[in-house]
Amino acid sequence: MTERIDEVSEKSPGPVGVMIRDYSPLDLKACLEVFDSNVPRFFTPNERDEFRSFLHELPGPYVVLVTRGGRVAACGGYAISRDDGSADLCWGIVRSDLHGRGIGRRLTQLRIERSFRDARVREISLHTSQHTAGFYERLGFSTIGVLENGYAPGLHRCDMRMSVVDGQLLEG
C-alpha cells in the first residue's frame, strides 16, 4: 500500500512531501539510520538491538515514510491484541533533521486510523519518553503513568492511552 501526502521538497522549510508504504526488509538499514539520528536524546544506544530485533519479527503492520528524494524520513507501526480490544503503537521514529515538519503527526494519525479500522479496538496505548509525551497529548493521548528513569538515567518512560467508546475518542 502506498499513499502520497504532498509534493513539497525535503529541502524546503515547510512540510516534507512523503510517500507512505509498507515496510520491507530492504528498509532495515535506512530505519536503523533513522533510529541512530535520534540517539541519545530520544533513544539510548542499547535500544538499537531491540529495534533491530523488532524489525526482524514484526508483531503487526509497519510503514515507512519516504521523501521524494527516496530517503526514509520516518517509520512506525502498531500491533493489535486479539484478546483485549487494544492496539499498541510501536517504534514511531522520525529522522531527527526532519522533526517539526508534520511527518510525525501524519505517521501517528495513520497508525491511529488503521488501528481503529479494526472494530475490536477500543484503546490505543504507547510508551514514550518525557521528550515526546506532549506531542502525543496534543494528538489525544493521556498520560496514565510515568516511570522516572524508566529507559535510562534522565530518560523517563511515559505510558499513554487513547480510548474510544461508541466511535468517540475519550481522554485517558
Buried (B, 14 or more C-beta within 10 A) or exposed (E): EEEEBEEBEBEEEEBBBBBBBEBEEEBEEBBBEBBBBBBEEBBBEEBBEEBEEBBEEBEBBBBBBBBBEEBBBBBBBBBBBEEEBBBBBBBBBBBBEBBEBBBBBBBBEBBBEBBBEEEEBBBBBBBBBBEBBEBBBEBBBBBEEBEEEBBBEEBBBBBBBBBBEEEEBBEE
